[in-house]
Amino acid sequence: MKFIVLLVVIFAVIWFARRGSRRVMGARREKTPLPPREDMVACSQCGLHLPRSEGLPGRGGVFCSEAHRAEFERTRK
Ligand SMILES: [Zn+2]
């Protein structure tokens, strides 16, 4: 029985700690708000969808990685 009480206390502490940290994270999120819906683009090489800001612009479109951009440009020459 003591063990269960201890378990409950531990859970309560964890819950309070998480609630506290979430509040800190929430405040941080307010300062740098993530765009709710960023434009998605597809990699011209593999078709992977990624946010426009993460895409690498190339001659043939947007790419998910340097390797795919290089591969695309090599095959389209
Ligand atoms: Zn790709």
N, CA, C, O and the ligand as a Tripos MOL2 file, in Angstrom:
@<TRIPOS>MOLECULE
protein
  309   307    78     0     0
PROTEIN
NO_CHARGES

@<TRIPOS>ATOM
      1 N           0.8360   -1.2160    0.0000 N.3       1 MET1
      2 CA          0.0000    0.0000    0.0000 C.3       1 MET1
      3 C           0.8620    1.2530    0.0000 C.2       1 MET1
      4 O           0.5800    2.2220   -0.7050 O.2       1 MET1
      5 N           1.9210    1.2150    0.8080 N.am      2 LYS2
      6 CA          2.8430    2.3530    0.8520 C.3       2 LYS2
      7 C           3.4360    2.6110   -0.5420 C.2       2 LYS2
      8 O           3.6370    3.7450   -0.9750 O.2       2 LYS2
      9 N           3.6970    1.5010   -1.1990 N.am      3 PHE3
     10 CA          4.3110    1.5590   -2.5270 C.3       3 PHE3
     11 C           3.4080    2.3150   -3.5060 C.2       3 PHE3
     12 O           3.8810    3.1270   -4.3030 O.2       3 PHE3
     13 N           2.1160    2.0390   -3.4330 N.am      4 ILE4
     14 CA          1.1550    2.6840   -4.3360 C.3       4 ILE4
     15 C           1.1210    4.1970   -4.0670 C.2       4 ILE4
     16 O           1.0890    5.0080   -4.9930 O.2       4 ILE4
     17 N           1.1300    4.5510   -2.7730 N.am      5 VAL5
     18 CA          1.1150    5.9720   -2.4060 C.3       5 VAL5
     19 C           2.3640    6.6590   -2.9560 C.2       5 VAL5
     20 O           2.3000    7.7630   -3.4970 O.2       5 VAL5
     21 N           3.4860    5.9840   -2.8040 N.am      6 LEU6
     22 CA          4.7550    6.5240   -3.3030 C.3       6 LEU6
     23 C           4.6830    6.7230   -4.8270 C.2       6 LEU6
     24 O           5.1360    7.7330   -5.3660 O.2       6 LEU6
     25 N           4.1040    5.7320   -5.4880 N.am      7 LEU7
     26 CA          3.9620    5.7790   -6.9490 C.3       7 LEU7
     27 C           3.1200    6.9820   -7.3640 C.2       7 LEU7
     28 O           3.4540    7.7040   -8.3040 O.2       7 LEU7
     29 N           2.0230    7.1760   -6.6410 N.am      8 VAL8
     30 CA          1.1170    8.2940   -6.9390 C.3       8 VAL8
     31 C           1.8550    9.6160   -6.7410 C.2       8 VAL8
     32 O           1.7180   10.5380   -7.5450 O.2       8 VAL8
     33 N           2.6370    9.7010   -5.6670 N.am      9 VAL9
     34 CA          3.3970   10.9300   -5.3840 C.3       9 VAL9
     35 C           4.3940   11.1870   -6.5120 C.2       9 VAL9
     36 O           4.5400   12.3180   -6.9750 O.2       9 VAL9
     37 N           5.0710   10.1410   -6.9460 N.am     10 ILE10
     38 CA          6.0600   10.2840   -8.0270 C.3      10 ILE10
     39 C           5.3660   10.7790   -9.2980 C.2      10 ILE10
     40 O           5.8530   11.6890   -9.9700 O.2      10 ILE10
     41 N           4.2260   10.1690   -9.6140 N.am     11 PHE11
     42 CA          3.4820   10.5740  -10.8110 C.3      11 PHE11
     43 C           3.0390   12.0310  -10.7270 C.2      11 PHE11
     44 O           3.0830   12.7770  -11.7040 O.2      11 PHE11
     45 N           2.6070   12.4100   -9.5100 N.am     12 ALA12
     46 CA          2.1720   13.7910   -9.3130 C.3      12 ALA12
     47 C           3.3240   14.7580   -9.5440 C.2      12 ALA12
     48 O           3.1520   15.8060  -10.1660 O.2      12 ALA12
     49 N           4.4930   14.3970   -9.0410 N.am     13 VAL13
     50 CA          5.6800   15.2550   -9.2110 C.3      13 VAL13
     51 C           6.0260   15.3660  -10.6950 C.2      13 VAL13
     52 O           6.3040   16.4550  -11.1990 O.2      13 VAL13
     53 N           6.0050   14.2270  -11.3870 N.am     14 ILE14
     54 CA          6.3180   14.2230  -12.8210 C.3      14 ILE14
     55 C           5.3040   15.0820  -13.5770 C.2      14 ILE14
     56 O           5.6560   15.8600  -14.4640 O.2      14 ILE14
     57 N           4.0420   14.9170  -13.1990 N.am     15 TRP15
     58 CA          2.9700   15.6590  -13.8750 C.3      15 TRP15
     59 C           3.1450   17.1710  -13.6860 C.2      15 TRP15
     60 O           2.9880   17.9570  -14.6200 O.2      15 TRP15
     61 N           3.4780   17.5500  -12.4320 N.am     16 PHE16
     62 CA          3.6820   18.9810  -12.1610 C.3      16 PHE16
     63 C           4.8950   19.5040  -12.9190 C.2      16 PHE16
     64 O           4.8740   20.6120  -13.4530 O.2      16 PHE16
     65 N           5.9530   18.6970  -12.9600 N.am     17 ALA17
     66 CA          7.1810   19.1090  -13.6510 C.3      17 ALA17
     67 C           6.9040   19.2910  -15.1350 C.2      17 ALA17
     68 O           7.3670   20.2510  -15.7510 O.2      17 ALA17
     69 N           6.1420   18.3590  -15.7060 N.am     18 ARG18
     70 CA          5.8340   18.4460  -17.1370 C.3      18 ARG18
     71 C           4.9390   19.6410  -17.4350 C.2      18 ARG18
     72 O           5.0960   20.3200  -18.4510 O.2      18 ARG18
     73 N           4.0020   19.8820  -16.5320 N.am     19 ARG19
     74 CA          3.1030   21.0230  -16.7200 C.3      19 ARG19
     75 C           3.8980   22.3260  -16.6990 C.2      19 ARG19
     76 O           3.6560   23.2360  -17.4910 O.2      19 ARG19
     77 N           4.8520   22.3890  -15.7750 N.am     20 GLY20
     78 CA          5.6950   23.5810  -15.6510 C.3      20 GLY20
     79 C           6.5370   23.7940  -16.8860 C.2      20 GLY20
     80 O           6.6190   24.9050  -17.4090 O.2      20 GLY20
     81 N           7.1710   22.7130  -17.3590 N.am     21 SER21
     82 CA          8.0470   22.8410  -18.5210 C.3      21 SER21
     83 C           7.2360   23.1590  -19.7670 C.2      21 SER21
     84 O           7.6990   23.8620  -20.6660 O.2      21 SER21
     85 N           6.0160   22.6280  -19.8070 N.am     22 ARG22
     86 CA          5.1790   22.9040  -20.9670 C.3      22 ARG22
     87 C           4.8150   24.3900  -21.0140 C.2      22 ARG22
     88 O           4.6960   24.9870  -22.0840 O.2      22 ARG22
     89 N           4.6430   24.9630  -19.8300 N.am     23 ARG23
     90 CA          4.3070   26.3870  -19.7790 C.3      23 ARG23
     91 C           5.4880   27.2060  -20.2970 C.2      23 ARG23
     92 O           5.3080   28.1950  -21.0060 O.2      23 ARG23
     93 N           6.6870   26.7830  -19.9340 N.am     24 VAL24
     94 CA          7.8980   27.4770  -20.4000 C.3      24 VAL24
     95 C           8.0020   27.3380  -21.9160 C.2      24 VAL24
     96 O           8.2910   28.3040  -22.6220 O.2      24 VAL24
     97 N           7.7620   26.1200  -22.4050 N.am     25 MET25
     98 CA          7.8350   25.8910  -23.8380 C.3      25 MET25
     99 C           6.7670   26.6860  -24.5750 C.2      25 MET25
    100 O           7.0030   27.2070  -25.6650 O.2      25 MET25
    101 N           5.5860   26.7730  -23.9610 N.am     26 GLY26
    102 CA          4.4950   27.5220  -24.5660 C.3      26 GLY26
    103 C           4.8390   28.9920  -24.6960 C.2      26 GLY26
    104 O           4.5190   29.6320  -25.6970 O.2      26 GLY26
    105 N           5.5040   29.5270  -23.6580 N.am     27 ALA27
    106 CA          5.9100   30.9280  -23.6930 C.3      27 ALA27
    107 C           6.9430   31.1400  -24.7950 C.2      27 ALA27
    108 O           6.9360   32.1530  -25.4950 O.2      27 ALA27
    109 N           7.8330   30.1500  -24.9290 N.am     28 ARG28
    110 CA          8.8520   30.2610  -25.9740 C.3      28 ARG28
    111 C           8.1880   30.2070  -27.3500 C.2      28 ARG28
    112 O           8.5920   30.9030  -28.2810 O.2      28 ARG28
    113 N           7.1680   29.3690  -27.4520 N.am     29 ARG29
    114 CA          6.4730   29.2210  -28.7210 C.3      29 ARG29
    115 C           5.7790   30.5240  -29.1170 C.2      29 ARG29
    116 O           5.6500   30.8370  -30.3000 O.2      29 ARG29
    117 N           5.3380   31.2760  -28.1110 N.am     30 GLU30
    118 CA          4.6780   32.5440  -28.4220 C.3      30 GLU30
    119 C           5.6410   33.5440  -29.0360 C.2      30 GLU30
    120 O           5.2750   34.3470  -29.8950 O.2      30 GLU30
    121 N           6.8930   33.4730  -28.5680 N.am     31 LYS31
    122 CA          7.8990   34.4100  -29.0800 C.3      31 LYS31
    123 C           8.2340   34.1040  -30.5330 C.2      31 LYS31
    124 O           8.3190   35.0100  -31.3630 O.2      31 LYS31
    125 N           8.4220   32.8310  -30.8350 N.am     32 THR32
    126 CA          8.7450   32.4330  -32.2030 C.3      32 THR32
    127 C           7.6420   31.5040  -32.6990 C.2      32 THR32
    128 O           7.7870   30.2820  -32.6680 O.2      32 THR32
    129 N           6.5450   32.0890  -33.1530 N.am     33 PRO33
    130 CA          5.4280   31.2480  -33.5760 C.3      33 PRO33
    131 C           5.7460   30.4680  -34.8460 C.2      33 PRO33
    132 O           6.2480   31.0170  -35.8270 O.2      33 PRO33
    133 N           5.4450   29.1900  -34.8010 N.am     34 LEU34
    134 CA          5.6420   28.3820  -35.9940 C.3      34 LEU34
    135 C           4.5390   28.7190  -36.9790 C.2      34 LEU34
    136 O           3.3930   28.9210  -36.5780 O.2      34 LEU34
    137 N           4.8580   28.7820  -38.2370 N.am     35 PRO35
    138 CA          3.7960   29.0270  -39.2140 C.3      35 PRO35
    139 C           2.7900   27.9050  -39.1440 C.2      35 PRO35
    140 O           3.1690   26.7340  -39.1920 O.2      35 PRO35
    141 N           1.5230   28.2310  -39.0330 N.am     36 PRO36
    142 CA          0.5140   27.1940  -38.8680 C.3      36 PRO36
    143 C           0.4500   26.2460  -40.0480 C.2      36 PRO36
    144 O           0.2770   25.0400  -39.8750 O.2      36 PRO36
    145 N           0.5840   26.7750  -41.2120 N.am     37 ARG37
    146 CA          0.5330   25.9280  -42.4060 C.3      37 ARG37
    147 C           1.5190   26.4770  -43.4180 C.2      37 ARG37
    148 O           1.2330   27.4470  -44.1190 O.2      37 ARG37
    149 N           2.6720   25.8530  -43.4880 N.am     38 GLU38
    150 CA          3.6670   26.3300  -44.4340 C.3      38 GLU38
    151 C           3.4220   25.6550  -45.7810 C.2      38 GLU38
    152 O           2.9280   24.5310  -45.8600 O.2      38 GLU38
    153 N           3.7770   26.3660  -46.8070 N.am     39 ASP39
    154 CA          3.6700   25.8210  -48.1580 C.3      39 ASP39
    155 C           4.4840   24.5400  -48.2640 C.2      39 ASP39
    156 O           5.6530   24.5060  -47.8800 O.2      39 ASP39
    157 N           3.8770   23.5100  -48.7760 N.am     40 MET40
    158 CA          4.6040   22.2670  -48.9730 C.3      40 MET40
    159 C           5.0150   22.1690  -50.4390 C.2      40 MET40
    160 O           4.2530   22.5030  -51.3460 O.2      40 MET40
    161 N           6.2280   21.7060  -50.6350 N.am     41 VAL41
    162 CA          6.7140   21.5130  -51.9970 C.3      41 VAL41
    163 C           7.1880   20.0680  -52.1180 C.2      41 VAL41
    164 O           7.5270   19.4290  -51.1220 O.2      41 VAL41
    165 N           7.2070   19.5730  -53.3240 N.am     42 ALA42
    166 CA          7.6530   18.2030  -53.5610 C.3      42 ALA42
    167 C           9.0350   18.2290  -54.1890 C.2      42 ALA42
    168 O           9.3070   19.0280  -55.0860 O.2      42 ALA42
    169 N           9.8890   17.3630  -53.7200 N.am     43 CYS43
    170 CA         11.2340   17.2290  -54.2880 C.3      43 CYS43
    171 C          11.0950   16.7860  -55.7320 C.2      43 CYS43
    172 O          10.3860   15.8220  -56.0220 O.2      43 CYS43
    173 N          11.7610   17.4780  -56.6360 N.am     44 SER44
    174 CA         11.6520   17.1500  -58.0600 C.3      44 SER44
    175 C          12.3040   15.8110  -58.3850 C.2      44 SER44
    176 O          12.0240   15.2150  -59.4250 O.2      44 SER44
    177 N          13.1570   15.3490  -57.5120 N.am     45 GLN45
    178 CA         13.8570   14.0880  -57.7650 C.3      45 GLN45
    179 C          13.0940   12.8900  -57.2260 C.2      45 GLN45
    180 O          12.8830   11.9120  -57.9430 O.2      45 GLN45
    181 N          12.6790   12.9610  -55.9660 N.am     46 CYS46
    182 CA         12.0440   11.7890  -55.3520 C.3      46 CYS46
    183 C          10.5830   12.0180  -54.9930 C.2      46 CYS46
    184 O           9.8820   11.0670  -54.6470 O.2      46 CYS46
    185 N          10.1080   13.2570  -55.0680 N.am     47 GLY47
    186 CA          8.7000   13.5210  -54.7930 C.3      47 GLY47
    187 C           8.3670   13.6980  -53.3280 C.2      47 GLY47
    188 O           7.1990   13.8500  -52.9700 O.2      47 GLY47
    189 N           9.3770   13.6810  -52.4780 N.am     48 LEU48
    190 CA          9.1500   13.8690  -51.0440 C.3      48 LEU48
    191 C           8.6120   15.2660  -50.7720 C.2      48 LEU48
    192 O           9.1110   16.2560  -51.3070 O.2      48 LEU48
    193 N           7.5910   15.3270  -49.9350 N.am     49 HIS49
    194 CA          7.0190   16.6300  -49.5910 C.3      49 HIS49
    195 C           7.7340   17.2110  -48.3890 C.2      49 HIS49
    196 O           7.9870   16.5200  -47.4020 O.2      49 HIS49
    197 N           8.0520   18.4840  -48.4870 N.am     50 LEU50
    198 CA          8.7490   19.1590  -47.3990 C.3      50 LEU50
    199 C           8.3540   20.6290  -47.3910 C.2      50 LEU50
    200 O           7.9500   21.1690  -48.4210 O.2      50 LEU50
    201 N           8.4680   21.2850  -46.2330 N.am     51 PRO51
    202 CA          8.1460   22.7160  -46.1890 C.3      51 PRO51
    203 C           9.0560   23.4970  -47.1290 C.2      51 PRO51
    204 O          10.2380   23.1880  -47.2800 O.2      51 PRO51
    205 N           8.4860   24.4980  -47.7440 N.am     52 ARG52
    206 CA          9.2300   25.2910  -48.7250 C.3      52 ARG52
    207 C          10.5460   25.8240  -48.1560 C.2      52 ARG52
    208 O          11.5620   25.8680  -48.8500 O.2      52 ARG52
    209 N          10.5140   26.2300  -46.8760 N.am     53 SER53
    210 CA         11.7130   26.8060  -46.2720 C.3      53 SER53
    211 C          12.8280   25.7790  -46.1230 C.2      53 SER53
    212 O          13.9990   26.1430  -46.0150 O.2      53 SER53
    213 N          12.4680   24.4910  -46.1170 N.am     54 GLU54
    214 CA         13.4870   23.4520  -45.9520 C.3      54 GLU54
    215 C          13.9680   22.9240  -47.2980 C.2      54 GLU54
    216 O          14.9640   22.2030  -47.3650 O.2      54 GLU54
    217 N          13.2630   23.2800  -48.3670 N.am     55 GLY55
    218 CA         13.6400   22.7950  -49.6730 C.3      55 GLY55
    219 C          14.8520   23.5330  -50.2240 C.2      55 GLY55
    220 O          15.1000   24.6940  -49.9000 O.2      55 GLY55
    221 N          15.5920   22.8320  -51.0580 N.am     56 LEU56
    222 CA         16.7480   23.4480  -51.7100 C.3      56 LEU56
    223 C          16.3390   23.8160  -53.1190 C.2      56 LEU56
    224 O          16.0650   22.9360  -53.9360 O.2      56 LEU56
    225 N          16.2940   25.1160  -53.4190 N.am     57 PRO57
    226 CA         15.9230   25.4890  -54.7770 C.3      57 PRO57
    227 C          17.0210   25.1190  -55.7660 C.2      57 PRO57
    228 O          18.2070   25.3300  -55.5110 O.2      57 PRO57
    229 N          16.6110   24.5780  -56.8690 N.am     58 GLY58
    230 CA         17.5820   24.2060  -57.9050 C.3      58 GLY58
    231 C          17.0720   24.6160  -59.2630 C.2      58 GLY58
    232 O          16.0530   25.2990  -59.3750 O.2      58 GLY58
    233 N          17.7780   24.2010  -60.2960 N.am     59 ARG59
    234 CA         17.3750   24.5880  -61.6490 C.3      59 ARG59
    235 C          16.0790   23.8980  -62.0640 C.2      59 ARG59
    236 O          15.2900   24.4520  -62.8290 O.2      59 ARG59
    237 N          15.8680   22.7010  -61.5630 N.am     60 GLY60
    238 CA         14.6880   21.9480  -61.9850 C.3      60 GLY60
    239 C          13.5430   21.9890  -60.9960 C.2      60 GLY60
    240 O          12.5670   21.2570  -61.1560 O.2      60 GLY60
    241 N          13.6400   22.8190  -59.9890 N.am     61 GLY61
    242 CA         12.5870   22.8830  -58.9850 C.3      61 GLY61
    243 C          13.1620   22.9330  -57.5920 C.2      61 GLY61
    244 O          14.2110   23.5330  -57.3580 O.2      61 GLY61
    245 N          12.4720   22.3010  -56.6740 N.am     62 VAL62
    246 CA         12.9100   22.2920  -55.2850 C.3      62 VAL62
    247 C          13.2910   20.8610  -54.9320 C.2      62 VAL62
    248 O          12.6580   19.9070  -55.3840 O.2      62 VAL62
    249 N          14.3250   20.7270  -54.1240 N.am     63 PHE63
    250 CA         14.8290   19.3980  -53.7870 C.3      63 PHE63
    251 C          14.9290   19.2170  -52.2820 C.2      63 PHE63
    252 O          15.0650   20.1800  -51.5270 O.2      63 PHE63
    253 N          14.8590   17.9520  -51.8620 N.am     64 CYS64
    254 CA         14.8830   17.6460  -50.4400 C.3      64 CYS64
    255 C          16.3010   17.6290  -49.9130 C.2      64 CYS64
    256 O          16.5170   17.8080  -48.7140 O.2      64 CYS64
    257 N          17.2640   17.4170  -50.7820 N.am     65 SER65
    258 CA         18.6480   17.3390  -50.3190 C.3      65 SER65
    259 C          19.5960   17.7500  -51.4360 C.2      65 SER65
    260 O          19.2460   17.7750  -52.6160 O.2      65 SER65
    261 N          20.8000   18.0680  -51.0130 N.am     66 GLU66
    262 CA         21.8560   18.4330  -51.9590 C.3      66 GLU66
    263 C          22.0900   17.3000  -52.9620 C.2      66 GLU66
    264 O          22.3050   17.5380  -54.1500 O.2      66 GLU66
    265 N          22.0440   16.0770  -52.4620 N.am     67 ALA67
    266 CA         22.3080   14.8970  -53.3010 C.3      67 ALA67
    267 C          21.2640   14.7860  -54.4080 C.2      67 ALA67
    268 O          21.5970   14.4860  -55.5550 O.2      67 ALA67
    269 N          20.0030   15.0290  -54.0600 N.am     68 HIS68
    270 CA         18.9540   14.9090  -55.0670 C.3      68 HIS68
    271 C          19.0250   16.0340  -56.0870 C.2      68 HIS68
    272 O          18.7180   15.8460  -57.2650 O.2      68 HIS68
    273 N          19.4330   17.1990  -55.6170 N.am     69 ARG69
    274 CA         19.5870   18.3170  -56.5580 C.3      69 ARG69
    275 C          20.6910   17.9930  -57.5590 C.2      69 ARG69
    276 O          20.5420   18.1910  -58.7640 O.2      69 ARG69
    277 N          21.7880   17.4940  -57.0320 N.am     70 ALA70
    278 CA         22.9210   17.1460  -57.8960 C.3      70 ALA70
    279 C          22.5320   16.0290  -58.8630 C.2      70 ALA70
    280 O          22.8740   16.0660  -60.0450 O.2      70 ALA70
    281 N          21.8060   15.0300  -58.3370 N.am     71 GLU71
    282 CA         21.3980   13.9080  -59.1530 C.3      71 GLU71
    283 C          20.4590   14.3680  -60.2610 C.2      71 GLU71
    284 O          20.5970   13.9530  -61.4120 O.2      71 GLU71
    285 N          19.5160   15.2150  -59.9150 N.am     72 PHE72
    286 CA         18.5370   15.7190  -60.8790 C.3      72 PHE72
    287 C          19.2420   16.5010  -61.9780 C.2      72 PHE72
    288 O          18.9710   16.3060  -63.1630 O.2      72 PHE72
    289 N          20.1370   17.3770  -61.5830 N.am     73 GLU73
    290 CA         20.8090   18.2240  -62.5690 C.3      73 GLU73
    291 C          21.7450   17.3980  -63.4390 C.2      73 GLU73
    292 O          21.9710   17.7340  -64.6010 O.2      73 GLU73
    293 N          22.2890   16.3240  -62.8890 N.am     74 ARG74
    294 CA         23.1750   15.4700  -63.6570 C.3      74 ARG74
    295 C          22.3790   14.6930  -64.7060 C.2      74 ARG74
    296 O          22.8280   14.5280  -65.8400 O.2      74 ARG74
    297 N          21.1980   14.2200  -64.3180 N.am     75 THR75
    298 CA         20.4000   13.4010  -65.2470 C.3      75 THR75
    299 C          19.6630   14.2330  -66.2720 C.2      75 THR75
    300 O          19.2700   13.7120  -67.3160 O.2      75 THR75
    301 N          19.4660   15.5180  -66.0030 N.am     76 ARG76
    302 CA         18.7080   16.3610  -66.9560 C.3      76 ARG76
    303 C          19.6050   17.1580  -67.8950 C.2      76 ARG76
    304 O          19.1130   17.9950  -68.6510 O.2      76 ARG76
    305 N          20.8740   16.9190  -67.8610 N.am     77 LYS77
    306 CA         21.7600   17.7070  -68.7220 C.3      77 LYS77
    307 C          21.6530   17.2430  -70.1770 C.2      77 LYS77
    308 O          22.3260   17.7890  -71.0510 O.2      77 LYS77
    309 ZN         14.4690   14.0520  -52.8900 Zn       78 ZN78
@<TRIPOS>BOND
     1     1     2 1
     2     2     3 1
     3     3     4 2
     4     3     5 am
     5     5     6 1
     6     6     7 1
     7     7     8 2
     8     7     9 am
     9     9    10 1
    10    10    11 1
    11    11    12 2
    12    11    13 am
    13    13    14 1
    14    14    15 1
    15    15    16 2
    16    15    17 am
    17    17    18 1
    18    18    19 1
    19    19    20 2
    20    19    21 am
    21    21    22 1
    22    22    23 1
    23    23    24 2
    24    23    25 am
    25    25    26 1
    26    26    27 1
    27    27    28 2
    28    27    29 am
    29    29    30 1
    30    30    31 1
    31    31    32 2
    32    31    33 am
    33    33    34 1
    34    34    35 1
    35    35    36 2
    36    35    37 am
    37    37    38 1
    38    38    39 1
    39    39    40 2
    40    39    41 am
    41    41    42 1
    42    42    43 1
    43    43    44 2
    44    43    45 am
    45    45    46 1
    46    46    47 1
    47    47    48 2
    48    47    49 am
    49    49    50 1
    50    50    51 1
    51    51    52 2
    52    51    53 am
    53    53    54 1
    54    54    55 1
    55    55    56 2
    56    55    57 am
    57    57    58 1
    58    58    59 1
    59    59    60 2
    60    59    61 am
    61    61    62 1
    62    62    63 1
    63    63    64 2
    64    63    65 am
    65    65    66 1
    66    66    67 1
    67    67    68 2
    68    67    69 am
    69    69    70 1
    70    70    71 1
    71    71    72 2
    72    71    73 am
    73    73    74 1
    74    74    75 1
    75    75    76 2
    76    75    77 am
    77    77    78 1
    78    78    79 1
    79    79    80 2
    80    79    81 am
    81    81    82 1
    82    82    83 1
    83    83    84 2
    84    83    85 am
    85    85    86 1
    86    86    87 1
    87    87    88 2
    88    87    89 am
    89    89    90 1
    90    90    91 1
    91    91    92 2
    92    91    93 am
    93    93    94 1
    94    94    95 1
    95    95    96 2
    96    95    97 am
    97    97    98 1
    98    98    99 1
    99    99   100 2
   100    99   101 am
   101   101   102 1
   102   102   103 1
   103   103   104 2
   104   103   105 am
   105   105   106 1
   106   106   107 1
   107   107   108 2
   108   107   109 am
   109   109   110 1
   110   110   111 1
   111   111   112 2
   112   111   113 am
   113   113   114 1
   114   114   115 1
   115   115   116 2
   116   115   117 am
   117   117   118 1
   118   118   119 1
   119   119   120 2
   120   119   121 am
   121   121   122 1
   122   122   123 1
   123   123   124 2
   124   123   125 am
   125   125   126 1
   126   126   127 1
   127   127   128 2
   128   127   129 am
   129   129   130 1
   130   130   131 1
   131   131   132 2
   132   131   133 am
   133   133   134 1
   134   134   135 1
   135   135   136 2
   136   135   137 am
   137   137   138 1
   138   138   139 1
   139   139   140 2
   140   139   141 am
   141   141   142 1
   142   142   143 1
   143   143   144 2
   144   143   145 am
   145   145   146 1
   146   146   147 1
   147   147   148 2
   148   147   149 am
   149   149   150 1
   150   150   151 1
   151   151   152 2
   152   151   153 am
   153   153   154 1
   154   154   155 1
   155   155   156 2
   156   155   157 am
   157   157   158 1
   158   158   159 1
   159   159   160 2
   160   159   161 am
   161   161   162 1
   162   162   163 1
   163   163   164 2
   164   163   165 am
   165   165   166 1
   166   166   167 1
   167   167   168 2
   168   167   169 am
   169   169   170 1
   170   170   171 1
   171   171   172 2
   172   171   173 am
   173   173   174 1
   174   174   175 1
   175   175   176 2
   176   175   177 am
   177   177   178 1
   178   178   179 1
   179   179   180 2
   180   179   181 am
   181   181   182 1
   182   182   183 1
   183   183   184 2
   184   183   185 am
   185   185   186 1
   186   186   187 1
   187   187   188 2
   188   187   189 am
   189   189   190 1
   190   190   191 1
   191   191   192 2
   192   191   193 am
   193   193   194 1
   194   194   195 1
   195   195   196 2
   196   195   197 am
   197   197   198 1
   198   198   199 1
   199   199   200 2
   200   199   201 am
   201   201   202 1
   202   202   203 1
   203   203   204 2
   204   203   205 am
   205   205   206 1
   206   206   207 1
   207   207   208 2
   208   207   209 am
   209   209   210 1
   210   210   211 1
   211   211   212 2
   212   211   213 am
   213   213   214 1
   214   214   215 1
   215   215   216 2
   216   215   217 am
   217   217   218 1
   218   218   219 1
   219   219   220 2
   220   219   221 am
   221   221   222 1
   222   222   223 1
   223   223   224 2
   224   223   225 am
   225   225   226 1
   226   226   227 1
   227   227   228 2
   228   227   229 am
   229   229   230 1
   230   230   231 1
   231   231   232 2
   232   231   233 am
   233   233   234 1
   234   234   235 1
   235   235   236 2
   236   235   237 am
   237   237   238 1
   238   238   239 1
   239   239   240 2
   240   239   241 am
   241   241   242 1
   242   242   243 1
   243   243   244 2
   244   243   245 am
   245   245   246 1
   246   246   247 1
   247   247   248 2
   248   247   249 am
   249   249   250 1
   250   250   251 1
   251   251   252 2
   252   251   253 am
   253   253   254 1
   254   254   255 1
   255   255   256 2
   256   255   257 am
   257   257   258 1
   258   258   259 1
   259   259   260 2
   260   259   261 am
   261   261   262 1
   262   262   263 1
   263   263   264 2
   264   263   265 am
   265   265   266 1
   266   266   267 1
   267   267   268 2
   268   267   269 am
   269   269   270 1
   270   270   271 1
   271   271   272 2
   272   271   273 am
   273   273   274 1
   274   274   275 1
   275   275   276 2
   276   275   277 am
   277   277   278 1
   278   278   279 1
   279   279   280 2
   280   279   281 am
   281   281   282 1
   282   282   283 1
   283   283   284 2
   284   283   285 am
   285   285   286 1
   286   286   287 1
   287   287   288 2
   288   287   289 am
   289   289   290 1
   290   290   291 1
   291   291   292 2
   292   291   293 am
   293   293   294 1
   294   294   295 1
   295   295   296 2
   296   295   297 am
   297   297   298 1
   298   298   299 1
   299   299   300 2
   300   299   301 am
   301   301   302 1
   302   302   303 1
   303   303   304 2
   304   303   305 am
   305   305   306 1
   306   306   307 1
   307   307   308 2
@<TRIPOS>SUBSTRUCTURE
     1 MET1         2 RESIDUE 1 A MET
     2 LYS2         6 RESIDUE 1 A LYS
     3 PHE3        10 RESIDUE 1 A PHE
     4 ILE4        14 RESIDUE 1 A ILE
     5 VAL5        18 RESIDUE 1 A VAL
     6 LEU6        22 RESIDUE 1 A LEU
     7 LEU7        26 RESIDUE 1 A LEU
     8 VAL8        30 RESIDUE 1 A VAL
     9 VAL9        34 RESIDUE 1 A VAL
    10 ILE10       38 RESIDUE 1 A ILE
    11 PHE11       42 RESIDUE 1 A PHE
    12 ALA12       46 RESIDUE 1 A ALA
    13 VAL13       50 RESIDUE 1 A VAL
    14 ILE14       54 RESIDUE 1 A ILE
    15 TRP15       58 RESIDUE 1 A TRP
    16 PHE16       62 RESIDUE 1 A PHE
    17 ALA17       66 RESIDUE 1 A ALA
    18 ARG18       70 RESIDUE 1 A ARG
    19 ARG19       74 RESIDUE 1 A ARG
    20 GLY20       78 RESIDUE 1 A GLY
    21 SER21       82 RESIDUE 1 A SER
    22 ARG22       86 RESIDUE 1 A ARG
    23 ARG23       90 RESIDUE 1 A ARG
    24 VAL24       94 RESIDUE 1 A VAL
    25 MET25       98 RESIDUE 1 A MET
    26 GLY26      102 RESIDUE 1 A GLY
    27 ALA27      106 RESIDUE 1 A ALA
    28 ARG28      110 RESIDUE 1 A ARG
    29 ARG29      114 RESIDUE 1 A ARG
    30 GLU30      118 RESIDUE 1 A GLU
    31 LYS31      122 RESIDUE 1 A LYS
    32 THR32      126 RESIDUE 1 A THR
    33 PRO33      130 RESIDUE 1 A PRO
    34 LEU34      134 RESIDUE 1 A LEU
    35 PRO35      138 RESIDUE 1 A PRO
    36 PRO36      142 RESIDUE 1 A PRO
    37 ARG37      146 RESIDUE 1 A ARG
    38 GLU38      150 RESIDUE 1 A GLU
    39 ASP39      154 RESIDUE 1 A ASP
    40 MET40      158 RESIDUE 1 A MET
    41 VAL41      162 RESIDUE 1 A VAL
    42 ALA42      166 RESIDUE 1 A ALA
    43 CYS43      170 RESIDUE 1 A CYS
    44 SER44      174 RESIDUE 1 A SER
    45 GLN45      178 RESIDUE 1 A GLN
    46 CYS46      182 RESIDUE 1 A CYS
    47 GLY47      186 RESIDUE 1 A GLY
    48 LEU48      190 RESIDUE 1 A LEU
    49 HIS49      194 RESIDUE 1 A HIS
    50 LEU50      198 RESIDUE 1 A LEU
    51 PRO51      202 RESIDUE 1 A PRO
    52 ARG52      206 RESIDUE 1 A ARG
    53 SER53      210 RESIDUE 1 A SER
    54 GLU54      214 RESIDUE 1 A GLU
    55 GLY55      218 RESIDUE 1 A GLY
    56 LEU56      222 RESIDUE 1 A LEU
    57 PRO57      226 RESIDUE 1 A PRO
    58 GLY58      230 RESIDUE 1 A GLY
    59 ARG59      234 RESIDUE 1 A ARG
    60 GLY60      238 RESIDUE 1 A GLY
    61 GLY61      242 RESIDUE 1 A GLY
    62 VAL62      246 RESIDUE 1 A VAL
    63 PHE63      250 RESIDUE 1 A PHE
    64 CYS64      254 RESIDUE 1 A CYS
    65 SER65      258 RESIDUE 1 A SER
    66 GLU66      262 RESIDUE 1 A GLU
    67 ALA67      266 RESIDUE 1 A ALA
    68 HIS68      270 RESIDUE 1 A HIS
    69 ARG69      274 RESIDUE 1 A ARG
    70 ALA70      278 RESIDUE 1 A ALA
    71 GLU71      282 RESIDUE 1 A GLU
    72 PHE72      286 RESIDUE 1 A PHE
    73 GLU73      290 RESIDUE 1 A GLU
    74 ARG74      294 RESIDUE 1 A ARG
    75 THR75      298 RESIDUE 1 A THR
    76 ARG76      302 RESIDUE 1 A ARG
    77 LYS77      306 RESIDUE 1 A LYS
    78 ZN78       309 GROUP 0 **** ****
